[in-house]
Amino acid sequence: MPAKGFLSLEKKQRLQEILKQSLRAEVRERVLIILLMNDGRTQEEIAAVIGCSRRTVAYWCVHGDPDKIESLEDGRRKREYRKVTQEYLDKLIETVEKEPSDLGYEFGRWTGERLATYLSEKTGIKLTGSQVRKILQRKKYAYLWAKYSLEDRQNLVKRKEFKEKFKNYLSIGKMNPNHFQVWFWDESGFSLRVLRRKIWGKKGKRKKVTGQRSRGRVNIMGGLRLCDKKRLCYFVDKGNGDTFYEQLKQLYEFVRQEWIGNGYSSEDFCLSGSQIITILDNANYHKRKDICAEIEKNLPNVILDFLPAYSQDYNLIKLVWHSCKEYIAHRLFQSVAELKSLLDRLLNDGELIIHWGRKIKNKGNAICAT
């Protein structure tokens, strides 16, 4: 082991600069070993300070050359890297962009090991799965959850037509806010079962969530007004046509009372009151003929406008349900009443704060109604 103070001032300053600027943890560790050696620390003391083995300290005490920074690099890593040719890199990127089924494989996704095996057969260059993953990381690839897509089931022509119609709704609503309202309508369910979501935790240690799974469910129907994001959410026993009609009547009455509160006559509401454009999905009970007839007869101001198939991304109230479920994640409720009380505060009393410009991952298309 070198004697204390074997480094010149210039070499010491150079190593200190590398210690500050190097992005590689292993290089910083080896530089620190040399600097501590220069201070006269023993190998046991250096190992205790850094948190590595004495064998590691002993190795770099001999092989670490302060005159040659390259000596602090891992020679094995360098030799493996040299195996990779430009042809290998091009083939790797080309393969990652393809589905395994396109190449005749039955598995559904590429892993580092599968890529290494496939490319070994094609190029003759043998690497491990971890080496392939490191190469992909350097090429700005990441192993992420895939996003569910509904695009193959959507009718692009109908989606475009609906989008144009929605733009007309926006322009009319701005010109006549008291006589024209756009509401998004939908149903959702909230369970007493614990919802698990991704959370921050110490690397290598997964946080635990209670395994208790209480039974019970709260079903909600509701509407969201586009102009001011007003929410009306109703608790229901079950989603069906009769329940849908009853809740729609409450929405109608709410808008009618607002009309009267603005100084208009209740008798004029049916003829000149606010038009309630209700955007909703294609659930069977939304289109029941008897329900539609009752709406046309008793709720003349309500106009149902159905979304194109598989186009939930145009229904803005989906963001309300998602944000609410995200808020209550990891919570354990002891009763349906407790859950219902919290949902009422969040959805109807305005306690739930929603970021309307956000995107929902892994939910098909991002919510883009606005």
BELNORBEL-V196772 format. One record per run of one state. SS is the DSSP state (helix for helix, strand for strand, loop for the rest). FROM is the first residue (numbers start at 0). TO is the last residue. If there is no record, write none. Layout:
BEGIN
ss=<SS,SS>
from=<FROM,FROM>
to=<TO,TO>
END
This chain:
BEGIN
ss=<loop,helix,loop,helix,loop,helix,loop,helix,loop,helix,loop,helix,loop,helix,loop,helix,loop,helix,loop,helix,loop,helix,loop,helix,loop,strand,loop,strand,loop,strand,loop,helix,loop,helix,loop,strand,loop,helix,loop,helix,loop,strand,loop,helix,loop,helix,loop,helix,loop>
from=<0,8,21,24,38,42,50,53,63,68,72,74,83,85,96,99,103,111,123,128,138,150,153,155,175,179,191,216,225,230,236,240,261,265,272,274,280,283,287,288,298,301,306,311,314,316,327,335,347>
to=<7,20,23,37,41,49,52,62,67,71,73,82,84,95,98,102,110,122,127,137,149,152,154,174,178,190,215,224,229,235,239,260,264,271,273,279,282,286,287,297,300,305,310,313,315,326,334,346,369>
END
